[in-house]
Structure formats: C-alpha cells, structure tokens
Amino acid sequence: MTPREIVAELDKYVVGQGKAKRAMAIALRNRYRRQRLPADMAEDVAPKNILMIGPTGVGKTEIARRLAKLAQSPFVKVEASKFTEVGYVGRDVESMVRDLVEIAVKMLREEREAEVRERARQAAEERLLDLLLPPSPGSASPDAAVSPLGEGSTEAQMARDHAVSTREKLRDQLKAGKLDARMVEVDVRERSTPSFELVSGSNIEEIGVNLRDMLPGMFQSRNKRRKVPVPEALDILAQEEAQKLIDMDGVMKAAIERVEQSGIIFIDEIDKIAGRDGGSGPDISRGGVQRDLLPIVEGTTVNTKHGMVKTDHILFVAAGAFHTSKPSDLIPELQGRFPIRVELDALGRDDFVRILTEPKNALISQYIALMATEGLTLVFTSDAISRVAELAAVVNDRMENIGARRLHTMMERLLDEVSFHASELPGQSITIDTAYVDRMLADIVKSDDLSRYIL
C-alpha cells in the first residue's frame, strides 16, 4: 500500500491526527522500500523510530495498533513506567522483545492453521466416523479368507460394501447436523501445570534457567478421556490434526524473522521515565531505565526461548503526554534514536461528533447494534449527538482531559435506562434527542461533584 492508501485506511478508524498518520505511513512504506534494496545496503538502513507527543485519548495507541494490523506485523504495547533498571525486582526491558516473539509465534501458528484447516477437518471427520462406527474386523480386511469357490470373497465384498454405504450415510448425517446431539468419547490432551512460584515479576528467561529442560516430567501432557457432543469432538480432533500438520520449528523460525523485519513495539508513557536523576536514595532511577532501554532501541540481540532475536530493524514508537516533562528531558542518546517527532492535537467538540459517527463501527453504531439484538430500535438525532459531544468537551475542560475516552463514560450514562429496560421493550423504537440528552446528562455536568458519576 502507498502512504496515501495507508492514511486512507487509518482514517476509517481514527479521526484527525493527520501528521501522526503520515509519519506512520511513511515508516511502514520505508520498510517495503528497504526490503527491495540490495542485502548489504538493506542491513544498514535503520528504521526511523517515532515519538508521539500528545494528551491521553487522542489516538496514539490506536494509530500504531491499526497500522500493525494493516501490515500483519507483530505488535506489542508496553508501558515504560512498568520497567525497572537492572538490580531491582521487576520487569526488565528485554521482556518487551520476548512478548513480541510470543505474539509472532501465535500469529504464525494461526496462519499455518488456516492453511491446513481443510485437510485437518477432513482427517478429523474420518477419525470421528471411526468413533461413531468402528470398522468391523471383517470389513477392515480386504484380504479375507477366500474359499476355492469364491464364496468367502463374495461375502467379504458384501460386508465391505455395506460398511462403506453405512459410513457414507453417517457422513451425510454428520454434515447435515443430524448427529449433533450424540455424545462420543475422545482423548483430550491436558497439560499438567506444576505448582511452584517464581520471584515476583520474573519469568523463566529472566532467571536464566530453563525449567522445561531441568524438569521435563513436570511439563508432560497427558490424555484424559471425555464424553463430549459430536460438534465439540470434531473441533477437538481437528485441532489435533492441525497440530500434526504444522511444522512448529518452521513456525518459530518464521516468527523470529517476522519480528526482526516487521515487528512494532509501542512504548507508552515514556514521559514517566523522562528527567534527569536529581537526588540519592533507594528509588529506582528513571535514567537507569532509559539506559537499559537504549541498547534495545539501538539494536542488540535478545535471548528468548524461541531463539536469538536482533532488534536492529524493529520499529519503536514511543508516546507520552509530556505534561510535566519535555522530550529533551530524555537522555541525549535515547532522544537521537527517535528522530521523528509528531505532536497530536487535543480533541474538541467537533472531533467528538466525528468520533461518534464517522469511524468504522463508531460508538453510536455499536449501541444501535447492541439494542437491536433485543429487538429495540434506537434512533439518534444529529442534535443529540452534537449535544453529547459538547457535554463531553465541557467535562474534559473541567476535569482531567481524557480525550475520546470521555465519550464512553458519557454514552454509558446516557443509555443507562435504555440498556436496563431494553429486554422488556422488543419491537419498540426509542429516539434519543436533545431533550433526552439534557435530562440524562445536564445535571451531571452542572454538579460540582462530577467524580461521583463520571470517572
């Protein structure tokens, strides 16, 4: 996709923020361009990491997440404030790369399962028919005892023909759903989970010990026989057959390659670790977390349980509100690794109107669809939508500005009565107009104690 097409796709989900969308679109397109370069030059072309600056709830995370989905790239969001510098108990910065690899493995496994789904389903169907109609010894043997006169051969052939005919009838009933109520016994693989406790905040890689190799018996899976309905049995057997058809070594190798070439790590709240360390004491230094983060962003090799991962070409997108600090408060080395800086605009009433109505599966559309499941028709007038947007902007001004997230709380409060009574009003229609909005929300906006109603 060209940058223009990427921005057009992002416009379906995120209102405004054209600068951020352009920067992300260019970063994604540059990856495609790098892949077309000679190998020796491509290795030296580093991704241009992006720093998004803007208040909460304006679409920073959503832009990055939608872009990753568009490019089928492994994506993980982490919060910088959760990391601690080396020497303290807590999450170390390398865990973000390990999380990304796990997501990539899951993504690749699902893709491979989709490729083999039809074959796995057919194999599962044959196994299920064997459970429903076990083959008789006579019909299973094509070389049954044959008498000199050929009588044994004729009887065996008739038995085989009868078994095949019965099996095909059973297959037709299975596909038609006529056997859904029947129960069959299948072996379900259960994973035994050993009971032990690790140091808080750590995991197997962090403590440097592979428990799976040390204590293989504790992690062995075992089969348990269960009686389940036919549709569930078909799903269980199809899953088992799909696992047999998937080369997990190939999946892990492809997952690591996808992480290295197209992975995206979104580091939120980076402003929380900005600032120089000005005192002494037992507190975890923010500068220490930045120094630990620097090698990952610069490019290093991280050890994961699926193999070694190079972070040289992973795209890092950092974001923060920077209310009490500035991007220049980050250590210079880290600043230099985020060359593209984009400021996102705060949202106002007009933006809220667009957010409520324009995006794919917008908030208004969601509530109309939810009420339709109860047989209730919900109609919003354009004036009512404008009024909701106006009140959301007023509350954001008076209280903490949480951006578009305010619309969720306003809409829930607005439709509180409708949601509660919807199941009792099938076939009816309710119109949400300005008067209804004022009745439900105006008093809350006027109240001094807003926090009782809207967080």
C-alpha positions, 0 to 999 in steps of 0.5 A, a space after each residue: 500500500 502507498 502512504 496515501 492508501 495507508 492514511 486512507 485506511 487509518 482514517 476509517 478508524 481514527 479521526 484527525 491526527 493527520 501528521 501522526 498518520 503520515 509519519 506512520 505511513 511513511 515508516 511502514 512504506 520505508 520498510 517495503 522500500 528497504 526490503 527491495 534494496 540490495 542485502 548489504 545496503 538493506 542491513 544498514 538502513 535503520 528504521 526511523 523510530 517515532 515519538 508521539 507527543 500528545 494528551 491521553 485519548 487522542 489516538 496514539 495507541 490506536 494509530 500504531 495498533 491499526 497500522 500493525 494490523 494493516 501490515 500483519 506485523 507483530 505488535 506489542 504495547 508496553 508501558 515504560 513506567 512498568 520497567 525497572 533498571 537492572 538490580 531491582 525486582 521487576 520487569 526488565 526491558 528485554 521482556 518487551 522483545 520476548 512478548 513480541 516473539 510470543 505474539 509472532 509465534 501465535 500469529 504464525 501458528 494461526 496462519 499455518 492453521 488456516 492453511 491446513 484447516 481443510 485437510 485437518 477437518 477432513 482427517 478429523 471427520 474420518 477419525 470421528 466416523 471411526 468413533 461413531 462406527 468402528 470398522 468391523 474386523 471383517 470389513 477392515 480386511 480386504 484380504 479375507 479368507 477366500 474359499 476355492 469357490 469364491 464364496 468367502 470373497 463374495 461375502 467379504 465384498 458384501 460386508 465391505 460394501 455395506 460398511 462403506 454405504 453405512 459410513 457414507 450415510 453417517 457422513 451425510 448425517 454428520 454434515 447435515 447436523 443430524 448427529 449433533 446431539 450424540 455424545 462420543 468419547 475422545 482423548 483430550 490432551 491436558 497439560 499438567 501445570 506444576 505448582 511452584 512460584 517464581 520471584 515476583 515479576 520474573 519469568 523463566 528467561 529472566 532467571 536464566 534457567 530453563 525449567 522445561 529442560 531441568 524438569 521435563 516430567 513436570 511439563 508432560 501432557 497427558 490424555 484424559 478421556 471425555 464424553 463430549 457432543 459430536 460438534 465439540 469432538 470434531 473441533 477437538 480432533 481437528 485441532 489435533 490434526 492441525 497440530 500434526 500438520 504444522 511444522 512448529 520449528 518452521 513456525 518459530 523460525 518464521 516468527 523470529 524473522 517476522 519480528 526482526 523485519 516487521 515487528 512494532 513495539 509501542 512504548 507508552 508513557 515514556 514521559 514517566 521515565 523522562 528527567 534527569 536523576 536529581 537526588 540519592 536514595 533507594 528509588 529506582 532511577 528513571 535514567 537507569 531505565 532509559 539506559 537499559 532501554 537504549 541498547 534495545 532501541 539501538 539494536 542488540 540481540 535478545 535471548 528468548 526461548 524461541 531463539 536469538 532475536 536482533 532488534 536492529 530493524 524493529 520499529 519503536 514508537 514511543 508516546 507520552 503526554 509530556 505534561 510535566 516533562 519535555 522530550 529533551 528531558 530524555 537522555 541525549 542518546 535515547 532522544 537521537 534514536 527517535 528522530 521523528 517527532 509528531 505532536 497530536 492535537 487535543 480533541 474538541 467538540 467537533 472531533 467528538 461528533 466525528 468520533 461518534 459517527 464517522 469511524 468504522 463501527 463508531 460508538 453510536 453504531 455499536 449501541 444501535 447494534 447492541 439494542 437491536 439484538 433485543 429487538 429495540 430500535 434506537 434512533 439518534 438525532 444529529 442534535 443529540 449527538 452534537 449535544 453529547 459531544 459538547 457535554 463531553 468537551 465541557 467535562 474534559 475542560 473541567 476535569 482531567 482531559 481524557 480525550 475520546 475516552 470521555 465519550 464512553 463514560 458519557 454514552 454509558 450514562 446516557 443509555 443507562 435506562 435504555 440498556 436496563 429496560 431494553 429486554 422488556 421493550 422488543 419491537 419498540 423504537 426509542 429516539 434519543 434527542 436533545 431533550 433526552 440528552 439534557 435530562 440524562 446528562 445536564 445535571 451531571 455536568 452542572 454538579 460540582 461533584 462530577 467524580 461521583 458519576 463520571 470517572 
